[in-house]
Amino acid sequence: MDTDTRGGWARGLGPRLAGLVLMAAVVPLGRGSAAAADVPRRPHVVLLVADDLGITDLSCYGAPAGRTPHLDRLAASGVRFATALAPAGVCSPSRVALMAGVHPARAGITTFLPGRTDRASHRLLAAPIEERLPERFPTLAERLGPAGYRCHYVGKWHLGGAATDRGFLTHATGKANPGAESPDGGKGEHRQAADAAAVLAREARGGADAPLLLVVGFDSPHVPLAAPADAVARHAGAFHPAYAAMIEGLDAAVGTVLAAIDAAGIADETLVVFTSDNGGLHVPEVGDPPPTSNAPFRAGKGFLYDGGLRVPLLLRLPGFADGGRTIDAPVSTGDLTATIGALAGIAPPAEGDFRDLAASLGAAPPPAAADREFFWHQPHYTNQGGRPGGAVRRGRWKLLEHFEDGSLELFDVAADPGERVDRAAAEPALVAELRGRLEAWRRDVGARGMAANPRLDPARWRACHGVTDVSLLEPAPTAAEMVAGLAAWRAAMDDAGAGPPPARQGFIRLAAADATVAGEKLRFEPQPEKDTLGYWVNGADRAWWDFRLDEPGRYRVVALTACGAGQGGSRVEIAAGASRLEFEVEETGHFQRFVPRDRGVLDLPAGAVRLEVRALSKKAAAVMDLRQITLERVD
C-alpha cells in the first residue's frame, strides 16, 4: 500500500514506533537476539489461538497436503516451531500462560474452568482452583495498554469474566456453536474472523496513535464437532470427515484475518502468531467419535504425554520471524507473552515463568536451550481420561510423576517420541534428580496438592483407568470404527456419581511428612529431592500414623519405597492391631527412585487405628526410604 492510501495506519504507528523503524538498522531486536535487526520493537500483534488443535492437524505438520493452505503459507513465510509445548493439557491453564506469562500452577488455575466434579472413580480429590485469573497477574493487555497499545479480543476467553475486565478495550463474543450450516461457521470461526477483520479495519480508519494487540480465541475445533455437509462430503476419506472439514474452515478463517492484515497495509510490521491451547482430542467425547490422532505422539488432550502437550506454533514478522524456517529446539507457548513484551519494549511480568523467543530464532539455539527445564502440574482427573500428575522435561528426557501412587516414568523423547519405553529402571539417578527438580519447582510456584477421596469406588476407578488405558490408544482407520470399543470406557468416564458415603473411607493416603517417628536415626527428610522417611540406618527405629475409621474394613496396602543398589533384602512389617503384612525390600537403583509396591491386604478395625512400619531385619546400610502408604478399601 502506498503512502497516500495508507492513511490512518501510517499515523497509527505513532511517532515512537516510527522512530524505532528508522533506528532498526542499528538497534538490535529483543534481548540479545541473533534473529534480525530490521524490525520495529513495537510491532502490531495478532495472536490466533485454536481450541484443541492437534500437532498433526495442519499440512505443514503432517496432515494431508493442501488441507490448510493459508496456515501453510504462514509457515512458509514465517517460522514453524517443531517442538512447541503447551503449559497444560487443557484449555484454561494454557490460556493463563498465554495471557499472563506465568505458569498456571502459580496462578492456581490448573484445569479448565469450572473443572471436572469429584466423583467415585477418583482416588484423589481435585486441587482447589481460582474461578478467574487472579488480579495480581496482569494480562498482556493490562501491560501493553499503558505502554500505548490498543488491545482488542475476539472469541473464547475462558479465564473467568470477560476480556474487557482485564485490559482489553473490546471483546466480541458470540455463539460458540451456531450450527453446522450456519454462515458463521459450525464453531463460529467465520464470524470470529469477520469480527477480527472489523477490528483491523476500524483501527485503520481511526488512525489511533498506537500499535495494536488483537487476540482471536477460536472455538474450533473443540467438540461438539460441526461443519457444513458439503465440506464433510469433500473429506469423506479422512479419519474423521467432520473434523477434517472443521480444520478446513478454521484455516479459511485464519485466511480472512491474514487478508485483513494485508488490506490494512501493516503486514510488514505485524507479528502474527498461530497456536493451539493444547493437543488434539484423541478419544470420544460428548457423543463425537475421536476427532484426531496425535501419532506418533502418545495420547492427547487432558494428558501429560506429548500428544496432549505438543501444539502447532507459527510466527511471522518480517526481519524477526520469517524465511520459512523450522526451529526444532523445544519452546513453550507461554514464551509468547515474554516475546511480545520484549518486542513491545515493556518489562517482563514480575512473576514471569517463561522466556523471550528471540534467542531461539537465531541460526542455532543458544547452548543453554539444551538444559532448559519445562514443568507441568495437573492435580486433576480430566474428561479425556487423564489422571493427576506432574512432569518435567530437560533436553531429551521427560519424567512423569503420577500422584495417585507416586509412580515415576522416564522417557527419552528424542529416541522414543511415542513415550512407550519407560527408562526409569535403567536411569535411577536421573529419575531421582528430575523428580527432585519437579518437587522443588512445585514448592517455588506454590502448586496446590490433592487429598484422598474417601468416597472412592475402586470398581469405578478400574472401569475408567484399569480396564482400558486410553493413553496407549491406537487409531483405527477411521474414527467411527473406534466408538464401539470405547463405549463402556466412555460411559464409565461420564458417570458423575459421588460414590459410597465418606464414612466408608474408600481411599486413605499416609504421607511421610505426617508420620510419627521413634528411634535414633529415622527421620522425615524434607528436601525436595528426598521428601521421605529416610536415614533408616538403625533397624530398631520405627514410624507410625494414627487415624480413625468409622467402619471396619479390608484395605489394600501400597507402599511407595526406594532402596539403593546393593542395599535391598531387609525385612519389613506393616501392622495395624492384629493384622500384619511382611515383605522384603526390593532395590530400586537409588534411594530417591521411588516405586509403589502392592504389599497385600490389612483388616482394620473401626475407631482409632495405628498403622506402624518397622524393620524385622536390616540387611545392609539402611532399611529403605518410605515416601507414602496408600490404603484402598476392597470389601
C-alpha positions as CSV (number, residue, x, y, z in Angstrom):
1,M,0.0,0.0,0.0
2,D,1.4,3.4,-0.9
3,T,1.9,6.3,1.4
4,D,-1.1,8.3,0.4
5,T,-3.7,5.4,0.7
6,R,-2.1,4.0,3.9
7,G,-3.7,7.0,5.8
8,G,-4.7,6.1,9.3
9,W,-2.2,3.2,9.7
10,A,0.7,5.4,9.0
11,R,-0.5,7.7,11.7
12,G,-1.4,4.7,13.8
13,L,2.2,3.6,14.1
14,G,2.8,6.6,16.2
15,P,6.0,8.8,16.5
16,R,7.7,6.4,18.9
17,L,7.2,3.4,16.6
18,A,8.1,5.4,13.5
19,G,11.4,6.4,15.2
20,L,12.1,2.8,16.1
21,V,11.6,1.8,12.5
22,L,14.1,4.3,11.4
23,M,16.5,3.2,14.1
24,A,16.0,-0.6,13.4
25,A,19.2,-0.9,11.3
26,V,21.3,0.0,14.4
27,V,19.2,-1.2,17.3
28,P,19.3,-5.0,17.8
29,L,15.9,-6.6,18.5
30,G,14.9,-8.2,21.7
31,R,17.4,-9.3,24.4
32,G,20.5,-10.5,22.5
33,S,18.6,-11.7,19.5
34,A,20.5,-13.0,16.6
35,A,17.4,-13.1,14.5
36,A,17.2,-9.7,12.8
37,A,17.8,-6.0,13.1
38,D,15.3,-4.7,10.6
39,V,12.1,-4.9,12.7
40,P,10.5,-2.3,15.0
41,R,10.4,-3.1,18.6
42,R,6.8,-2.1,18.8
43,P,5.0,-4.2,16.1
44,H,1.3,-4.7,15.9
45,V,0.5,-8.2,17.3
46,V,-2.2,-10.5,16.1
47,L,-2.4,-13.7,18.2
48,L,-4.6,-16.5,16.9
49,V,-5.4,-19.4,19.3
50,A,-7.2,-22.5,18.1
51,D,-9.0,-24.7,20.6
52,D,-7.9,-28.4,20.8
53,L,-6.0,-28.4,17.5
54,G,-3.6,-31.3,17.4
55,I,0.1,-31.3,16.4
56,T,-0.6,-33.3,13.2
57,D,-3.7,-31.5,12.0
58,L,-2.1,-28.9,9.7
59,S,-0.5,-29.9,6.4
60,C,2.7,-28.1,7.5
61,Y,2.8,-30.5,10.5
62,G,1.9,-33.7,8.7
63,A,-1.8,-33.6,7.7
64,P,-2.6,-34.3,4.0
65,A,-1.2,-31.8,1.6
66,G,-3.4,-28.9,0.7
67,R,-5.8,-29.2,3.7
68,T,-4.6,-25.9,5.3
69,P,-3.3,-23.6,2.6
70,H,-3.5,-20.4,4.5
71,L,-1.7,-21.7,7.6
72,D,0.8,-23.5,5.3
73,R,1.6,-20.1,3.6
74,L,2.0,-18.5,7.0
75,A,4.5,-21.2,7.9
76,A,6.3,-20.8,4.6
77,S,6.7,-17.1,5.2
78,G,7.4,-17.2,8.9
79,V,8.9,-19.7,11.4
80,R,7.5,-23.1,12.3
81,F,8.3,-24.5,15.7
82,A,8.6,-28.3,15.6
83,T,8.6,-28.8,19.4
84,A,6.2,-26.2,20.9
85,L,4.9,-27.4,24.2
86,A,1.6,-26.1,25.8
87,P,1.9,-25.3,29.6
88,A,-1.0,-27.6,30.2
89,G,-3.0,-30.4,28.6
90,V,-6.3,-28.5,28.8
91,C,-7.5,-25.0,27.9
92,S,-7.9,-22.6,30.8
93,P,-4.4,-23.2,32.3
94,S,-2.7,-22.9,29.0
95,R,-4.5,-19.6,28.4
96,V,-3.2,-18.4,31.8
97,A,0.3,-18.7,30.4
98,L,-0.6,-17.2,27.1
99,M,-2.3,-14.1,28.6
100,A,-0.3,-13.6,31.8
101,G,3.1,-15.2,31.2
102,V,3.0,-17.1,34.4
103,H,2.7,-20.9,34.9
104,P,-0.9,-21.9,35.6
105,A,0.2,-23.6,38.8
106,R,1.4,-20.3,40.1
107,A,-1.9,-18.7,39.3
108,G,-3.9,-21.5,40.8
109,I,-5.8,-22.4,37.6
110,T,-4.7,-26.0,36.8
111,T,-7.7,-27.3,34.9
112,F,-10.5,-25.9,32.7
113,L,-13.0,-23.6,34.4
114,P,-15.1,-24.6,36.3
115,G,-13.4,-28.0,36.4
116,R,-14.5,-31.6,36.5
117,T,-16.5,-32.6,39.5
118,D,-15.1,-35.1,42.0
119,R,-16.6,-38.5,41.6
120,A,-16.4,-42.1,42.7
121,S,-13.9,-43.0,40.1
122,H,-11.3,-40.6,41.5
123,R,-8.8,-41.8,44.1
124,L,-7.9,-38.2,44.8
125,L,-9.9,-35.0,45.3
126,A,-9.1,-32.2,42.8
127,A,-6.9,-29.4,44.0
128,P,-8.9,-26.2,44.6
129,I,-8.7,-23.7,41.7
130,E,-9.3,-20.0,41.2
131,E,-12.5,-19.1,39.5
132,R,-10.8,-16.4,37.4
133,L,-7.3,-15.2,36.6
134,P,-6.2,-13.5,39.8
135,E,-5.7,-9.7,39.6
136,R,-2.1,-10.0,40.8
137,F,-1.2,-11.5,37.4
138,P,-1.6,-8.7,34.7
139,T,-2.7,-9.8,31.3
140,L,-0.9,-8.8,28.1
141,A,-3.5,-6.1,27.6
142,E,-3.0,-4.7,31.1
143,R,0.7,-4.5,30.4
144,L,0.6,-3.3,26.8
145,G,-2.3,-0.9,27.2
146,P,-0.4,1.5,29.5
147,A,2.6,1.3,27.0
148,G,0.4,2.7,24.2
149,Y,-1.2,-0.4,22.6
150,R,-4.8,-0.6,21.7
151,C,-6.0,-4.0,22.8
152,H,-8.9,-6.0,21.4
153,Y,-10.2,-9.5,22.0
154,V,-12.4,-11.8,19.9
155,G,-13.8,-15.2,20.8
156,K,-13.1,-17.6,23.6
157,W,-11.6,-16.2,26.8
158,H,-12.2,-19.0,29.4
159,L,-10.3,-17.2,32.2
160,G,-13.3,-16.0,34.2
161,G,-15.3,-12.9,33.4
162,A,-14.7,-11.2,30.1
163,A,-11.5,-9.9,28.4
164,T,-12.8,-6.3,28.9
165,D,-12.4,-6.9,32.7
166,R,-8.7,-7.4,32.1
167,G,-7.4,-4.6,30.0
168,F,-9.0,-5.2,26.6
169,L,-11.0,-2.3,25.0
170,T,-13.5,-4.6,23.3
171,H,-14.4,-8.3,23.5
172,A,-16.5,-9.7,20.6
173,T,-18.0,-13.0,21.9
174,G,-21.0,-14.5,20.0
175,K,-22.1,-18.2,19.9
176,A,-19.5,-20.9,20.2
177,N,-21.8,-23.5,18.5
178,P,-24.1,-21.7,16.0
179,G,-24.7,-24.9,14.0
180,A,-23.1,-26.9,11.2
181,E,-24.8,-25.0,8.4
182,S,-24.5,-21.5,10.0
183,P,-22.9,-18.8,7.8
184,D,-20.9,-18.0,10.9
185,G,-19.2,-21.4,10.7
186,G,-20.0,-24.6,12.6
187,K,-18.0,-23.3,15.6
188,G,-18.4,-19.6,14.8
189,E,-15.0,-19.4,13.2
190,H,-16.1,-17.3,10.2
191,R,-17.9,-14.8,12.4
192,Q,-14.8,-14.6,14.7
193,A,-12.6,-14.0,11.7
194,A,-15.1,-11.3,10.5
195,D,-15.0,-9.7,13.9
196,A,-11.2,-9.7,13.9
197,A,-11.2,-8.2,10.4
198,A,-13.6,-5.5,11.5
199,V,-11.3,-4.6,14.4
200,L,-8.4,-4.3,11.9
201,A,-10.4,-2.1,9.5
202,R,-11.8,0.1,12.3
203,E,-8.4,0.7,13.8
204,A,-7.0,1.5,10.3
205,R,-9.8,4.1,9.7
206,G,-9.5,5.6,13.1
207,G,-5.8,6.2,12.8
208,A,-5.2,5.9,16.6
209,D,-1.7,6.9,17.6
210,A,-0.9,3.4,18.9
211,P,0.1,-0.1,17.8
212,L,-2.5,-2.8,18.1
213,L,-2.8,-6.1,20.1
214,L,-5.6,-8.3,18.7
215,V,-6.2,-11.7,20.2
216,V,-8.6,-14.2,18.5
217,G,-9.6,-17.2,20.6
218,F,-11.2,-19.6,18.1
219,D,-13.7,-22.1,19.4
220,S,-12.7,-24.5,16.7
221,P,-12.1,-27.4,16.5
222,H,-13.4,-28.2,20.0
223,V,-16.2,-30.7,20.4
224,P,-19.1,-30.9,19.7
225,L,-18.0,-31.1,16.1
226,A,-19.9,-29.1,13.4
227,A,-19.2,-28.5,9.8
228,P,-21.3,-28.0,6.6
229,A,-22.5,-31.2,4.9
230,D,-20.8,-30.3,1.6
231,A,-17.5,-29.8,3.4
232,V,-17.8,-33.1,5.3
233,A,-18.5,-34.8,2.0
234,R,-15.4,-33.4,0.5
235,H,-13.4,-35.1,3.3
236,A,-15.2,-38.5,3.2
237,G,-12.0,-40.4,3.1
238,A,-10.5,-38.7,6.2
239,F,-10.1,-40.3,9.6
240,H,-12.9,-38.1,10.8
241,P,-14.6,-36.3,7.9
242,A,-16.4,-33.7,10.0
243,Y,-13.2,-32.8,11.9
244,A,-11.2,-32.5,8.6
245,A,-13.9,-30.2,7.4
246,M,-13.6,-28.1,10.5
247,I,-9.9,-27.8,10.1
248,E,-10.5,-26.6,6.5
249,G,-13.0,-24.0,7.9
250,L,-10.5,-22.9,10.6
251,D,-7.8,-22.4,8.0
252,A,-10.2,-20.3,5.9
253,A,-11.0,-18.2,8.9
254,V,-7.3,-17.6,9.5
255,G,-7.0,-16.7,5.8
256,T,-9.7,-14.0,6.4
257,V,-7.6,-12.5,9.2
258,L,-4.4,-12.6,7.2
259,A,-6.2,-10.9,4.3
260,A,-7.4,-8.2,6.6
261,I,-3.9,-7.5,7.8
262,D,-2.7,-7.2,4.2
263,A,-5.6,-4.9,3.4
264,A,-4.7,-2.6,6.3
265,G,-1.2,-2.4,4.9
266,I,0.5,-3.5,8.1
267,A,1.8,-7.0,7.2
268,D,5.4,-5.8,7.3
269,E,5.1,-4.5,10.9
270,T,2.7,-7.1,12.4
271,L,3.7,-10.1,14.4
272,V,1.3,-12.9,13.5
273,V,1.2,-15.9,15.8
274,F,-0.9,-19.0,15.4
275,T,-1.0,-21.8,18.0
276,S,-3.4,-24.1,20.0
277,D,-4.2,-24.2,23.7
278,N,-3.4,-27.9,24.0
279,G,-3.0,-31.1,21.9
280,G,-5.8,-32.7,19.9
281,L,-8.6,-34.8,21.4
282,H,-7.9,-38.5,20.7
283,V,-10.8,-40.1,22.5
284,P,-14.6,-39.9,22.0
285,E,-16.3,-37.1,24.0
286,V,-19.8,-35.5,24.1
287,G,-21.1,-38.0,21.6
288,D,-18.4,-37.5,18.9
289,P,-16.0,-40.2,17.8
290,P,-12.3,-39.4,18.4
291,P,-11.7,-36.3,16.3
292,T,-8.0,-36.9,15.6
293,S,-4.8,-38.8,16.3
294,N,-1.6,-37.2,17.5
295,A,0.5,-40.2,16.4
296,P,3.4,-40.7,16.7
297,F,2.9,-38.8,20.0
298,R,1.2,-40.6,22.9
299,A,-2.4,-39.7,24.0
300,G,-3.9,-36.3,23.6
301,K,-5.8,-33.5,25.3
302,G,-6.0,-34.0,29.1
303,F,-2.8,-36.0,29.3
304,L,0.8,-35.0,30.2
305,Y,2.1,-37.3,27.5
306,D,3.3,-35.3,24.4
307,G,0.1,-35.9,22.4
308,G,-1.6,-33.6,25.0
309,L,1.2,-31.0,25.1
310,R,2.7,-30.6,21.6
311,V,0.9,-27.9,19.6
312,P,1.4,-26.1,16.3
313,L,3.2,-22.8,16.7
314,L,3.8,-20.4,13.7
315,L,5.3,-16.9,14.0
316,R,5.7,-14.4,11.2
317,L,7.2,-10.9,11.5
318,P,9.4,-9.7,8.6
319,G,13.0,-9.4,9.8
320,F,12.4,-11.3,13.0
321,A,10.4,-14.5,12.3
322,D,10.4,-15.1,8.6
323,G,12.1,-17.1,5.8
324,G,10.1,-20.4,6.1
325,R,12.4,-21.7,8.8
326,T,11.8,-24.6,11.2
327,I,13.0,-24.4,14.8
328,D,13.5,-27.9,16.4
329,A,14.5,-26.7,19.9
330,P,11.7,-27.1,22.4
331,V,9.8,-23.9,23.5
332,S,6.7,-23.2,25.5
333,T,3.7,-21.3,24.2
334,G,4.0,-19.5,27.5
335,D,7.1,-17.9,25.9
336,L,4.8,-15.8,23.7
337,T,4.0,-13.4,26.4
338,A,7.6,-12.7,27.2
339,T,8.4,-12.4,23.4
340,I,5.6,-10.0,22.7
341,G,6.5,-7.9,25.7
342,A,10.1,-7.7,24.6
343,L,9.1,-6.6,21.1
344,A,6.8,-4.0,22.7
345,G,9.6,-2.7,24.9
346,I,7.9,-3.4,28.2
347,A,9.4,-5.1,31.3
348,P,8.6,-8.9,31.7
349,P,6.0,-9.9,34.2
350,A,7.1,-9.6,37.8
351,E,6.5,-13.3,38.4
352,G,7.1,-14.4,34.8
353,D,7.9,-18.1,34.3
354,F,8.8,-18.1,30.6
355,R,11.4,-16.8,28.1
356,D,11.7,-14.4,25.2
357,L,11.9,-16.5,22.0
358,A,14.3,-14.0,20.3
359,A,17.4,-16.1,21.1
360,S,15.7,-19.3,19.8
361,L,15.1,-17.6,16.4
362,G,18.8,-17.3,15.7
363,A,20.6,-19.6,13.3
364,A,21.2,-22.1,16.1
365,P,19.6,-22.2,19.6
366,P,21.7,-20.9,22.4
367,P,23.7,-23.6,24.3
368,A,21.6,-23.1,27.4
369,A,18.5,-24.4,25.5
370,A,19.7,-28.0,25.9
371,D,19.4,-27.6,29.6
372,R,16.1,-25.7,29.8
373,E,13.5,-27.3,32.0
374,F,9.8,-27.4,31.3
375,F,7.3,-28.2,34.1
376,W,3.7,-29.3,34.2
377,H,1.2,-29.7,37.1
378,Q,-2.1,-31.4,36.7
379,P,-3.7,-32.1,40.1
380,H,-7.0,-33.2,38.4
381,Y,-8.6,-36.0,36.6
382,T,-9.7,-34.9,33.1
383,N,-12.7,-35.6,30.9
384,Q,-10.5,-37.4,28.4
385,G,-9.1,-40.0,30.9
386,G,-6.0,-38.2,32.1
387,R,-5.0,-38.9,35.7
388,P,-3.4,-36.5,38.2
389,G,0.3,-36.0,37.8
390,G,3.2,-33.7,37.1
391,A,6.0,-33.7,34.6
392,V,9.4,-32.2,33.9
393,R,11.3,-32.2,30.7
394,R,15.0,-31.4,30.3
395,G,16.7,-31.9,26.9
396,R,15.7,-35.3,25.6
397,W,14.5,-36.6,29.0
398,K,11.0,-36.3,30.3
399,L,9.8,-37.5,33.7
400,L,6.2,-38.1,34.7
401,E,5.0,-38.5,38.3
402,H,1.6,-40.0,38.9
403,F,0.0,-38.5,42.0
404,E,-2.3,-41.5,42.9
405,D,0.6,-43.8,43.8
406,G,3.8,-41.7,43.3
407,S,5.0,-43.9,40.4
408,L,7.6,-42.4,38.1
409,E,8.1,-42.8,34.4
410,L,11.1,-41.6,32.4
411,F,11.2,-41.3,28.6
412,D,13.8,-40.4,26.1
413,V,11.5,-38.3,23.9
414,A,14.2,-37.8,21.2
415,A,14.6,-41.6,20.6
416,D,11.1,-42.5,21.7
417,P,8.6,-39.7,20.8
418,G,5.7,-42.1,21.5
419,E,6.7,-42.4,25.1
420,R,6.4,-46.2,25.1
421,V,9.7,-47.3,26.7
422,D,10.0,-46.4,30.3
423,R,13.7,-45.9,31.1
424,A,13.2,-45.3,34.9
425,A,14.7,-48.6,36.0
426,A,17.7,-48.1,33.7
427,E,18.4,-44.5,34.8
428,P,17.6,-44.4,38.5
429,A,19.9,-41.5,39.4
430,L,18.4,-39.3,36.6
431,V,14.9,-40.2,37.9
432,A,15.8,-39.1,41.4
433,E,17.4,-35.9,40.1
434,L,14.5,-34.9,37.9
435,R,11.8,-35.7,40.5
436,G,13.7,-33.5,42.9
437,R,13.7,-30.7,40.4
438,L,10.0,-31.2,39.9
439,E,9.2,-31.1,43.6
440,A,11.4,-28.0,44.1
441,W,9.6,-26.2,41.3
442,R,6.2,-27.1,42.8
443,R,7.2,-25.6,46.1
444,D,8.6,-22.5,44.4
445,V,5.4,-21.7,42.5
446,G,3.1,-22.7,45.3
447,A,1.5,-25.6,43.4
448,R,-1.6,-26.9,45.1
449,G,-1.9,-30.5,46.1
450,M,-4.7,-33.1,46.3
451,A,-6.4,-35.0,49.1
452,A,-7.5,-38.6,49.3
453,N,-11.1,-39.3,48.2
454,P,-13.0,-41.1,51.0
455,R,-15.8,-41.9,48.5
456,L,-13.7,-43.8,46.1
457,D,-15.4,-46.8,44.5
458,P,-12.5,-49.0,43.3
459,A,-14.6,-50.7,40.7
460,R,-15.5,-47.4,39.0
461,W,-11.8,-46.4,39.1
462,R,-10.9,-49.6,37.3
463,A,-13.6,-49.1,34.7
464,C,-12.1,-45.7,33.9
465,H,-8.4,-46.4,34.2
466,G,-7.7,-50.1,34.8
467,V,-9.5,-51.9,32.1
468,T,-8.6,-49.6,29.2
469,D,-5.5,-47.3,29.2
470,V,-6.6,-44.7,26.6
471,S,-3.2,-43.1,26.8
472,L,-2.0,-46.0,24.7
473,L,-4.9,-45.9,22.3
474,E,-4.0,-46.7,18.7
475,P,-6.1,-45.1,16.0
476,A,-8.3,-47.3,13.8
477,P,-8.5,-46.5,10.0
478,T,-11.5,-44.3,10.8
479,A,-12.8,-42.6,13.9
480,A,-16.2,-44.2,13.6
481,E,-14.6,-47.7,13.9
482,M,-13.3,-46.8,17.4
483,V,-16.7,-45.9,19.0
484,A,-18.0,-49.4,19.9
485,G,-14.7,-50.5,21.5
486,L,-14.7,-47.4,23.7
487,A,-18.4,-47.2,24.6
488,A,-18.0,-48.9,28.1
489,W,-15.0,-46.7,28.9
490,R,-16.8,-43.6,27.8
491,A,-19.9,-44.5,29.9
492,A,-17.7,-45.1,33.0
493,M,-15.9,-41.8,32.4
494,D,-19.2,-39.9,32.2
495,D,-20.5,-41.4,35.4
496,A,-20.6,-38.4,37.8
497,G,-21.8,-40.4,40.8
498,A,-20.2,-39.2,44.1
499,G,-19.8,-42.8,45.4
500,P,-20.2,-44.5,48.7
501,P,-20.7,-42.5,51.9
502,P,-17.5,-40.9,53.1
503,A,-17.8,-42.9,56.3
504,R,-16.6,-45.9,54.3
505,Q,-13.2,-44.2,53.8
506,G,-12.6,-45.6,50.3
507,F,-9.1,-44.2,50.0
508,I,-6.5,-43.1,52.6
509,R,-3.1,-41.6,51.9
510,L,-0.4,-41.6,54.6
511,A,2.4,-39.2,53.7
512,A,5.9,-39.4,55.1
513,A,5.7,-35.9,56.4
514,D,2.7,-36.8,58.6
515,A,4.3,-39.9,60.3
516,T,5.4,-40.1,63.9
517,V,8.9,-41.4,64.3
518,A,10.6,-43.2,67.2
519,G,14.2,-44.2,67.4
520,E,17.7,-42.8,66.9
521,K,18.2,-42.1,63.2
522,L,15.0,-42.5,61.2
523,R,13.5,-39.1,60.3
524,F,11.5,-37.2,57.8
525,E,13.8,-35.6,55.3
526,P,12.0,-32.6,53.8
527,Q,14.4,-31.7,51.0
528,P,12.6,-31.7,47.6
529,E,14.8,-34.5,46.2
530,K,14.0,-36.7,49.2
531,D,10.6,-35.8,50.7
532,T,10.7,-39.2,52.6
533,L,11.2,-41.1,55.8
534,G,14.9,-41.8,55.5
535,Y,18.2,-42.3,57.2
536,W,16.8,-45.6,58.4
537,V,20.2,-47.0,59.4
538,N,19.1,-48.2,62.8
539,G,17.0,-51.3,62.4
540,A,15.2,-50.7,65.7
541,D,13.7,-47.4,64.6
542,R,10.0,-47.3,63.6
543,A,7.3,-45.0,62.3
544,W,3.5,-44.9,62.5
545,W,0.4,-43.0,61.6
546,D,-2.7,-42.6,63.8
547,F,-6.1,-42.1,62.2
548,R,-9.8,-43.1,62.7
549,L,-12.1,-45.3,60.8
550,D,-15.9,-45.0,61.1
551,E,-16.3,-48.6,59.9
552,P,-14.1,-51.6,60.0
553,G,-12.8,-52.7,56.6
554,R,-10.3,-54.5,54.4
555,Y,-7.7,-52.3,52.8
556,R,-5.1,-53.0,50.1
557,V,-1.8,-51.5,51.1
558,V,0.6,-49.9,48.6
559,A,3.9,-48.6,49.9
560,L,6.0,-46.1,47.9
561,T,9.6,-47.1,48.7
562,A,13.1,-46.7,47.4
563,C,16.3,-48.6,48.1
564,G,19.8,-48.0,46.6
565,A,21.7,-50.6,44.6
566,G,23.2,-53.3,46.8
567,Q,21.0,-52.2,49.8
568,G,18.0,-54.5,49.4
569,G,17.0,-57.5,51.4
570,S,15.8,-56.0,54.7
571,R,12.6,-57.5,56.1
572,V,9.8,-55.0,57.0
573,E,6.4,-55.3,58.7
574,I,3.4,-53.1,58.3
575,A,0.9,-53.8,61.1
576,A,-2.4,-52.4,62.4
577,G,-3.6,-54.2,65.5
578,A,-3.6,-57.9,65.0
579,S,-3.4,-57.6,61.2
580,R,0.1,-57.7,59.7
581,L,2.0,-57.8,56.4
582,E,5.6,-58.7,55.9
583,F,7.8,-58.1,52.8
584,E,11.4,-58.0,51.6
585,V,12.7,-54.6,50.5
586,E,13.5,-54.5,46.7
587,E,16.3,-52.4,45.3
588,T,15.2,-49.6,43.1
589,G,18.7,-48.5,42.0
590,H,18.7,-45.3,44.0
591,F,17.4,-44.2,47.4
592,Q,15.3,-41.4,45.7
593,R,13.9,-43.5,42.9
594,F,10.6,-44.5,44.4
595,V,8.4,-47.4,43.2
596,P,4.9,-48.2,44.5
597,R,4.6,-51.8,45.6
598,D,1.4,-53.7,46.5
599,R,2.1,-55.2,49.9
600,G,-1.2,-57.1,50.4
601,V,-4.4,-56.5,52.5
602,L,-4.9,-55.5,56.1
603,D,-8.1,-55.9,58.1
604,L,-8.5,-52.6,60.0
605,P,-10.9,-52.1,63.0
606,A,-13.3,-49.2,63.5
607,G,-12.3,-46.4,65.7
608,A,-8.7,-45.3,66.4
609,V,-6.2,-47.1,64.2
610,R,-2.4,-47.0,64.4
611,L,-0.6,-48.3,61.3
612,E,3.0,-49.0,62.1
613,V,6.1,-49.8,59.9
614,R,9.1,-51.4,61.5
615,A,12.1,-53.4,60.3
616,L,12.2,-57.1,61.2
617,S,15.8,-57.3,60.0
618,K,18.3,-54.9,58.4
619,K,20.3,-56.4,55.6
620,A,22.7,-53.6,54.5
621,A,23.5,-50.0,55.4
622,A,19.9,-48.8,55.5
623,V,16.4,-50.4,55.5
624,M,14.7,-48.3,52.8
625,D,13.2,-44.9,52.2
626,L,9.5,-44.6,52.5
627,R,7.5,-41.7,50.9
628,Q,3.9,-42.7,51.4
629,I,1.5,-45.5,52.1
630,T,-2.0,-45.7,50.5
631,L,-4.9,-47.8,51.7
632,E,-7.7,-48.6,49.2
633,R,-10.8,-50.3,50.6
634,V,-11.5,-53.7,48.9
635,D,-14.5,-55.0,50.8
